C-alpha cells in the first residue's frame, strides 16, 4: 500500500487520484493520526484528519488534512495499491 496526497487546489490531480482510488475498489483506509503525522511531518500544516464521503458514493474514505491554524482543508489523501507517479 502507498499513500498519495493532492493539494486541494490541484483539481486535475485530485480528479485523477479519485479515479485511481475507484479502480482500487475502495481497498484503502486512513491511517491513524499519529501514523499520518509521522509519514507526512510538515511542521504545523497537518492539523487534523477526518473521513470524507464523496457525493457520488463511489468510494467512501479519503483523508483530509487541515491547516492547523485556519482549519481549512489543504490536501486530500488516499491509500492506493502503489505509489502514484505524476
C-alpha positions in Angstrom: 0.0 0.0 0.0 1.1 3.6 -0.6 -0.3 6.9 0.4 -0.8 9.7 -2.2 -1.8 13.3 -1.3 -3.0 16.0 -3.5 -3.3 19.7 -2.8 -6.9 20.8 -2.6 -6.3 23.5 -5.3 -4.9 20.9 -7.8 -8.2 19.9 -9.3 -6.8 17.8 -12.2 -4.6 15.6 -10.0 -7.4 15.4 -7.5 -9.7 14.0 -10.2 -7.0 11.6 -11.3 -6.5 10.4 -7.7 -10.2 9.8 -7.2 -10.3 7.7 -10.4 -7.3 5.7 -9.2 -8.9 5.1 -5.8 -12.1 3.9 -7.5 -10.1 1.5 -9.7 -8.7 0.1 -6.5 -12.3 -0.8 -5.5 -12.1 1.2 -2.3 -9.5 -1.1 -0.8 -7.7 1.6 1.3 -8.2 3.3 4.5 -7.0 6.2 6.5 -4.1 5.6 8.9 -4.5 6.9 12.4 -3.4 10.4 13.1 -0.1 9.5 14.7 1.0 7.5 11.7 -0.1 10.2 9.4 1.9 12.8 11.3 4.9 10.5 11.1 4.6 9.9 7.4 3.7 13.4 6.4 5.5 15.6 9.0 5.3 19.1 7.7 5.6 21.3 10.8 2.1 22.7 11.8 0.4 22.1 8.5 -1.2 18.9 9.5 -3.9 19.9 11.9 -6.5 17.1 11.7 -7.8 14.2 9.7 -11.4 13.2 9.1 -13.2 10.8 6.8 -14.8 12.3 3.7 -17.8 10.8 1.9 -17.9 11.8 -1.7 -21.3 12.6 -3.1 -21.1 10.1 -5.9 -20.7 7.3 -3.3 -18.2 5.5 -5.4 -15.6 5.4 -2.7 -16.2 6.1 1.0 -12.9 7.1 2.6 -10.4 9.7 2.0 -8.2 11.6 4.4 -8.5 15.3 4.7 -5.6 17.2 6.0 -6.4 20.6 7.5 -4.2 23.5 8.2 -3.6 23.7 12.0 -4.1 27.4 12.2 -7.0 28.1 9.8 -8.7 24.7 10.0 -9.2 24.8 6.2 -8.6 21.7 4.1 -5.3 21.8 2.3 -5.0 18.2 1.0 -6.9 15.1 0.2 -5.0 11.8 0.7 -5.9 8.2 -0.1 -4.2 4.9 0.2 -3.6 3.2 -3.2 -2.1 -0.2 -4.1 1.1 1.5 -5.3 2.5 5.0 -5.3 1.1 7.3 -7.9 3.6 8.9 -10.3 2.6 12.3 -11.6 
